Amino acid sequence: MRRAATYVLAGLLGSTVGLSAANLVSAAPDQRESKAKQAEPKLPDGFQLKDLGQLDNVRDELAKVTEYAFTRGDFGKIIDQLAHENRDRMKDYKNQDFTTLDGVIAQLNKDWNQKYGHDFNIRRANNVFDDRFTIVQGVVTNPQVAAANWPVPPNEQLARSSEERARVASERERGDTQVKDVQAADLQKSSGVALMRFRSFENLPEVTASLINEKGGGWVFDIPTNITAQQLHTQLQNHLTWFGQHVDQWPSDETQAYRMAAHHVLMALYDVNQHHQTRER
């Protein structure tokens, strides 16, 4: 009788362990999915999540603006990839002298060709922006509320900064009503919006891009109104210069190098500075 009870107890313990292991296995995908959801950028008030079926078009827009950033004489085309309000206030800057920037770009392309055997051409590369680059899509539900919350902070550090929050709140409180009305009108006329997040990688911090699908114009980047054309020019030149000065850190995998290049371009668009540490080799 005692031996039979021992067998029963062992059987119960075994089944309990088996159930626990099964529960852990089944919970693992749920935990991964939960973490992935937490990593997703969130649309602010005034918007509603909606699958617009535009993932490839959003990715192509990022590839396009990156290609322009690495092409001499195309700074004006970068401005053309910005939202209506951004384009309008920066249009006169297209006639500036971009000799220094073009020189940086020329050297970058020379180095790229030497390392990878051909010219920089991110739009012909395969699977550069895969599922690791999270994209959420949606529509505008309240244009006035949406305009007060758009574009979103480009990274979590800025979003958490009390100083940055206070500055943004102050700007919105005293903000240019005309600019906000233009933004609200642009959002109302849009076919949808999207957020695309690049997670932090090595010496590059997280950056989230805000995009609008303009009716008849396709996807464009919406950047904060306090970023001037001069700032954009300076930031792009600085980021491309840094990228070119660290050719030894370019990965052997060209696809990964394209991702790093696009990361720098997004940071320039949204006036995000990088952490100036180098990776261990």
LOKOLVO-108571 format. One record per residue (C-alpha): residue in one letter; z, x, y; residue number from 1. Coordinates in nm, 3 decimals. Layout:
N
a / Z / X / Y / NUM $
...
***
This chain:
281
m / 0.000 / 0.000 / 0.000 / 1 $
r / 0.088 / 0.281 / 0.239 / 2 $
r / -0.243 / 0.457 / 0.160 / 3 $
a / -0.439 / 0.136 / 0.226 / 4 $
a / -0.267 / 0.090 / 0.563 / 5 $
t / -0.359 / 0.448 / 0.651 / 6 $
y / -0.724 / 0.379 / 0.576 / 7 $
v / -0.718 / 0.062 / 0.788 / 8 $
l / -0.557 / 0.248 / 1.080 / 9 $
a / -0.809 / 0.532 / 1.054 / 10 $
g / -1.092 / 0.283 / 1.046 / 11 $
l / -0.961 / 0.110 / 1.355 / 12 $
l / -0.921 / 0.440 / 1.538 / 13 $
g / -1.272 / 0.546 / 1.438 / 14 $
s / -1.425 / 0.224 / 1.559 / 15 $
t / -1.232 / 0.252 / 1.886 / 16 $
v / -1.357 / 0.607 / 1.942 / 17 $
g / -1.708 / 0.496 / 1.856 / 18 $
l / -1.691 / 0.208 / 2.102 / 19 $
s / -1.552 / 0.437 / 2.372 / 20 $
a / -1.833 / 0.687 / 2.318 / 21 $
a / -2.089 / 0.408 / 2.324 / 22 $
n / -1.940 / 0.273 / 2.644 / 23 $
l / -1.957 / 0.619 / 2.803 / 24 $
v / -2.320 / 0.658 / 2.701 / 25 $
s / -2.415 / 0.315 / 2.831 / 26 $
a / -2.219 / 0.375 / 3.153 / 27 $
a / -2.397 / 0.703 / 3.229 / 28 $
p / -2.727 / 0.544 / 3.339 / 29 $
d / -2.533 / 0.291 / 3.548 / 30 $
q / -2.343 / 0.574 / 3.719 / 31 $
r / -2.667 / 0.761 / 3.789 / 32 $
e / -2.823 / 0.444 / 3.928 / 33 $
s / -2.514 / 0.385 / 4.145 / 34 $
k / -2.534 / 0.740 / 4.284 / 35 $
a / -2.904 / 0.696 / 4.352 / 36 $
k / -2.831 / 0.374 / 4.539 / 37 $
q / -2.564 / 0.549 / 4.745 / 38 $
a / -2.816 / 0.820 / 4.836 / 39 $
e / -3.068 / 0.567 / 4.966 / 40 $
p / -3.102 / 0.531 / 5.342 / 41 $
k / -2.997 / 0.186 / 5.462 / 42 $
l / -3.188 / -0.033 / 5.703 / 43 $
p / -2.968 / -0.125 / 6.003 / 44 $
d / -2.899 / -0.469 / 6.148 / 45 $
g / -3.210 / -0.653 / 6.255 / 46 $
f / -3.402 / -0.563 / 5.939 / 47 $
q / -3.425 / -0.692 / 5.584 / 48 $
l / -3.516 / -0.498 / 5.272 / 49 $
k / -3.852 / -0.591 / 5.126 / 50 $
d / -4.086 / -0.415 / 4.885 / 51 $
l / -4.408 / -0.386 / 5.084 / 52 $
g / -4.593 / -0.195 / 4.814 / 53 $
q / -4.659 / 0.083 / 5.065 / 54 $
l / -4.496 / 0.388 / 4.904 / 55 $
d / -4.820 / 0.583 / 4.868 / 56 $
n / -4.923 / 0.508 / 5.226 / 57 $
v / -4.587 / 0.625 / 5.361 / 58 $
r / -4.616 / 0.946 / 5.161 / 59 $
d / -4.971 / 0.997 / 5.283 / 60 $
e / -4.855 / 0.964 / 5.645 / 61 $
l / -4.602 / 1.243 / 5.592 / 62 $
a / -4.869 / 1.460 / 5.431 / 63 $
k / -5.103 / 1.388 / 5.721 / 64 $
v / -4.858 / 1.486 / 5.997 / 65 $
t / -4.762 / 1.799 / 5.801 / 66 $
e / -5.128 / 1.896 / 5.769 / 67 $
y / -5.173 / 1.855 / 6.145 / 68 $
a / -4.865 / 2.068 / 6.209 / 69 $
f / -5.021 / 2.352 / 6.009 / 70 $
t / -5.363 / 2.324 / 6.175 / 71 $
r / -5.450 / 2.503 / 6.499 / 72 $
g / -5.538 / 2.276 / 6.789 / 73 $
d / -5.392 / 1.964 / 6.627 / 74 $
f / -5.068 / 1.917 / 6.823 / 75 $
g / -5.230 / 1.620 / 6.997 / 76 $
k / -5.294 / 1.463 / 6.658 / 77 $
i / -4.922 / 1.490 / 6.581 / 78 $
i / -4.852 / 1.286 / 6.895 / 79 $
d / -5.108 / 1.033 / 6.770 / 80 $
q / -4.895 / 0.988 / 6.455 / 81 $
l / -4.601 / 0.863 / 6.660 / 82 $
a / -4.510 / 0.503 / 6.741 / 83 $
h / -4.669 / 0.331 / 7.041 / 84 $
e / -4.382 / 0.394 / 7.282 / 85 $
n / -4.367 / 0.762 / 7.182 / 86 $
r / -4.744 / 0.808 / 7.213 / 87 $
d / -4.754 / 0.643 / 7.550 / 88 $
r / -4.493 / 0.865 / 7.713 / 89 $
m / -4.629 / 1.186 / 7.554 / 90 $
k / -5.002 / 1.130 / 7.603 / 91 $
d / -5.033 / 1.361 / 7.906 / 92 $
y / -4.882 / 1.652 / 7.715 / 93 $
k / -5.188 / 1.686 / 7.493 / 94 $
n / -5.354 / 1.905 / 7.757 / 95 $
q / -5.085 / 2.174 / 7.756 / 96 $
d / -5.140 / 2.533 / 7.646 / 97 $
f / -5.063 / 2.571 / 7.275 / 98 $
t / -5.174 / 2.933 / 7.240 / 99 $
t / -4.839 / 3.057 / 7.106 / 100 $
l / -4.801 / 2.768 / 6.861 / 101 $
d / -5.158 / 2.814 / 6.739 / 102 $
g / -5.091 / 3.185 / 6.685 / 103 $
v / -4.790 / 3.103 / 6.468 / 104 $
i / -5.000 / 2.855 / 6.270 / 105 $
a / -5.282 / 3.107 / 6.222 / 106 $
q / -5.040 / 3.362 / 6.075 / 107 $
l / -4.880 / 3.097 / 5.852 / 108 $
n / -5.218 / 3.004 / 5.707 / 109 $
k / -5.303 / 3.368 / 5.649 / 110 $
d / -4.975 / 3.421 / 5.463 / 111 $
w / -5.020 / 3.097 / 5.269 / 112 $
n / -5.366 / 3.201 / 5.156 / 113 $
q / -5.241 / 3.542 / 5.052 / 114 $
k / -4.954 / 3.398 / 4.846 / 115 $
y / -5.121 / 3.093 / 4.689 / 116 $
g / -5.487 / 3.195 / 4.691 / 117 $
h / -5.623 / 2.923 / 4.920 / 118 $
d / -5.568 / 2.751 / 5.253 / 119 $
f / -5.279 / 2.516 / 5.327 / 120 $
n / -5.393 / 2.167 / 5.219 / 121 $
i / -5.099 / 1.941 / 5.142 / 122 $
r / -5.313 / 1.626 / 5.135 / 123 $
r / -5.503 / 1.750 / 4.831 / 124 $
a / -5.192 / 1.861 / 4.645 / 125 $
n / -5.063 / 1.645 / 4.362 / 126 $
n / -4.725 / 1.473 / 4.344 / 127 $
v / -4.566 / 1.653 / 4.640 / 128 $
f / -4.351 / 1.358 / 4.745 / 129 $
d / -4.223 / 1.217 / 4.420 / 130 $
d / -3.925 / 0.991 / 4.349 / 131 $
r / -3.672 / 1.249 / 4.464 / 132 $
f / -3.777 / 1.161 / 4.822 / 133 $
t / -3.618 / 0.820 / 4.861 / 134 $
i / -3.813 / 0.555 / 5.052 / 135 $
v / -3.684 / 0.209 / 5.145 / 136 $
q / -3.909 / -0.055 / 5.299 / 137 $
g / -3.839 / -0.370 / 5.494 / 138 $
v / -3.933 / -0.613 / 5.768 / 139 $
v / -3.795 / -0.698 / 6.110 / 140 $
t / -3.581 / -1.012 / 6.122 / 141 $
n / -3.446 / -0.984 / 6.479 / 142 $
p / -3.654 / -0.763 / 6.712 / 143 $
q / -3.392 / -0.728 / 6.986 / 144 $
v / -3.114 / -0.631 / 6.745 / 145 $
a / -3.354 / -0.406 / 6.553 / 146 $
a / -3.458 / -0.222 / 6.871 / 147 $
a / -3.092 / -0.143 / 6.947 / 148 $
n / -3.054 / 0.023 / 6.605 / 149 $
w / -3.390 / 0.195 / 6.568 / 150 $
p / -3.481 / 0.467 / 6.485 / 151 $
v / -3.188 / 0.545 / 6.256 / 152 $
p / -2.988 / 0.870 / 6.294 / 153 $
p / -3.196 / 1.144 / 6.129 / 154 $
n / -2.906 / 1.279 / 5.924 / 155 $
e / -2.556 / 1.187 / 5.813 / 156 $
q / -2.394 / 1.464 / 6.015 / 157 $
l / -2.528 / 1.312 / 6.336 / 158 $
a / -2.439 / 0.964 / 6.217 / 159 $
r / -2.076 / 1.069 / 6.155 / 160 $
s / -2.037 / 1.268 / 6.475 / 161 $
s / -1.810 / 1.078 / 6.712 / 162 $
e / -1.969 / 1.259 / 7.004 / 163 $
e / -2.317 / 1.158 / 6.894 / 164 $
r / -2.209 / 0.798 / 6.833 / 165 $
a / -2.055 / 0.783 / 7.180 / 166 $
r / -2.369 / 0.928 / 7.337 / 167 $
v / -2.597 / 0.681 / 7.160 / 168 $
a / -2.369 / 0.389 / 7.247 / 169 $
s / -2.363 / 0.496 / 7.611 / 170 $
e / -2.741 / 0.529 / 7.622 / 171 $
r / -2.783 / 0.187 / 7.468 / 172 $
e / -2.534 / 0.031 / 7.706 / 173 $
r / -2.707 / 0.161 / 8.018 / 174 $
g / -3.043 / 0.190 / 7.841 / 175 $
d / -3.379 / 0.135 / 7.995 / 176 $
t / -3.436 / -0.236 / 7.941 / 177 $
q / -3.810 / -0.192 / 7.971 / 178 $
v / -3.815 / 0.071 / 7.696 / 179 $
k / -3.603 / -0.149 / 7.469 / 180 $
d / -3.832 / -0.444 / 7.535 / 181 $
v / -4.132 / -0.229 / 7.442 / 182 $
q / -3.959 / -0.116 / 7.124 / 183 $
a / -3.864 / -0.473 / 7.036 / 184 $
a / -4.223 / -0.585 / 7.094 / 185 $
d / -4.356 / -0.298 / 6.880 / 186 $
l / -4.116 / -0.386 / 6.601 / 187 $
q / -4.195 / -0.755 / 6.621 / 188 $
k / -4.569 / -0.686 / 6.594 / 189 $
s / -4.524 / -0.445 / 6.304 / 190 $
s / -4.618 / -0.523 / 5.946 / 191 $
g / -4.300 / -0.356 / 5.826 / 192 $
v / -4.080 / -0.049 / 5.849 / 193 $
a / -3.973 / 0.229 / 5.617 / 194 $
l / -3.710 / 0.501 / 5.594 / 195 $
m / -3.790 / 0.821 / 5.405 / 196 $
r / -3.509 / 1.063 / 5.326 / 197 $
f / -3.532 / 1.433 / 5.251 / 198 $
r / -3.203 / 1.542 / 5.095 / 199 $
s / -3.044 / 1.870 / 5.197 / 200 $
f / -3.202 / 2.164 / 5.020 / 201 $
e / -3.089 / 2.526 / 5.041 / 202 $
n / -3.082 / 2.610 / 5.414 / 203 $
l / -3.244 / 2.278 / 5.517 / 204 $
p / -3.020 / 1.983 / 5.606 / 205 $
e / -3.080 / 1.620 / 5.519 / 206 $
v / -3.329 / 1.439 / 5.741 / 207 $
t / -3.434 / 1.073 / 5.740 / 208 $
a / -3.759 / 0.965 / 5.902 / 209 $
s / -3.806 / 0.619 / 6.055 / 210 $
l / -4.157 / 0.476 / 6.026 / 211 $
i / -4.332 / 0.164 / 6.153 / 212 $
n / -4.641 / 0.005 / 6.003 / 213 $
e / -4.836 / -0.088 / 6.316 / 214 $
k / -5.079 / -0.372 / 6.267 / 215 $
g / -5.427 / -0.226 / 6.275 / 216 $
g / -5.292 / 0.128 / 6.310 / 217 $
g / -5.112 / 0.204 / 5.986 / 218 $
w / -4.788 / 0.396 / 5.940 / 219 $
v / -4.651 / 0.606 / 6.227 / 220 $
f / -4.325 / 0.790 / 6.295 / 221 $
d / -4.078 / 0.642 / 6.542 / 222 $
i / -3.866 / 0.915 / 6.703 / 223 $
p / -3.578 / 0.876 / 6.952 / 224 $
t / -3.682 / 0.811 / 7.312 / 225 $
n / -3.470 / 1.101 / 7.437 / 226 $
i / -3.699 / 1.351 / 7.258 / 227 $
t / -3.962 / 1.475 / 7.502 / 228 $
a / -4.305 / 1.615 / 7.418 / 229 $
q / -4.182 / 1.957 / 7.533 / 230 $
q / -3.886 / 1.937 / 7.294 / 231 $
l / -4.114 / 1.837 / 7.009 / 232 $
h / -4.349 / 2.125 / 7.088 / 233 $
t / -4.060 / 2.373 / 7.109 / 234 $
q / -3.894 / 2.251 / 6.790 / 235 $
l / -4.218 / 2.260 / 6.593 / 236 $
q / -4.291 / 2.611 / 6.715 / 237 $
n / -3.937 / 2.723 / 6.629 / 238 $
h / -3.944 / 2.570 / 6.281 / 239 $
l / -4.286 / 2.707 / 6.194 / 240 $
t / -4.186 / 3.049 / 6.329 / 241 $
w / -3.873 / 3.054 / 6.112 / 242 $
f / -4.074 / 2.938 / 5.811 / 243 $
g / -4.329 / 3.215 / 5.869 / 244 $
q / -4.061 / 3.479 / 5.911 / 245 $
h / -3.923 / 3.401 / 5.563 / 246 $
v / -4.233 / 3.426 / 5.349 / 247 $
d / -4.022 / 3.613 / 5.095 / 248 $
q / -3.828 / 3.289 / 5.041 / 249 $
w / -4.133 / 3.074 / 4.976 / 250 $
p / -4.115 / 2.953 / 4.615 / 251 $
s / -4.369 / 3.059 / 4.355 / 252 $
d / -4.433 / 2.688 / 4.291 / 253 $
e / -4.678 / 2.582 / 4.564 / 254 $
t / -4.577 / 2.216 / 4.538 / 255 $
q / -4.220 / 2.312 / 4.622 / 256 $
a / -4.349 / 2.519 / 4.913 / 257 $
y / -4.537 / 2.216 / 5.047 / 258 $
r / -4.211 / 2.020 / 5.032 / 259 $
m / -4.032 / 2.288 / 5.232 / 260 $
a / -4.311 / 2.286 / 5.491 / 261 $
a / -4.292 / 1.907 / 5.527 / 262 $
h / -3.913 / 1.928 / 5.555 / 263 $
h / -3.947 / 2.163 / 5.852 / 264 $
v / -4.202 / 1.935 / 6.018 / 265 $
l / -3.973 / 1.631 / 5.983 / 266 $
m / -3.684 / 1.829 / 6.130 / 267 $
a / -3.903 / 1.922 / 6.426 / 268 $
l / -4.007 / 1.559 / 6.479 / 269 $
y / -3.644 / 1.442 / 6.485 / 270 $
d / -3.497 / 1.740 / 6.673 / 271 $
v / -3.280 / 1.848 / 6.378 / 272 $
n / -3.174 / 2.212 / 6.365 / 273 $
q / -3.134 / 2.399 / 6.040 / 274 $
h / -2.844 / 2.588 / 5.891 / 275 $
h / -2.929 / 2.952 / 5.949 / 276 $
q / -2.817 / 3.087 / 5.619 / 277 $
t / -3.049 / 3.238 / 5.362 / 278 $
r / -3.034 / 3.170 / 4.994 / 279 $
e / -2.896 / 3.422 / 4.750 / 280 $
r / -3.168 / 3.609 / 4.573 / 281 $
***
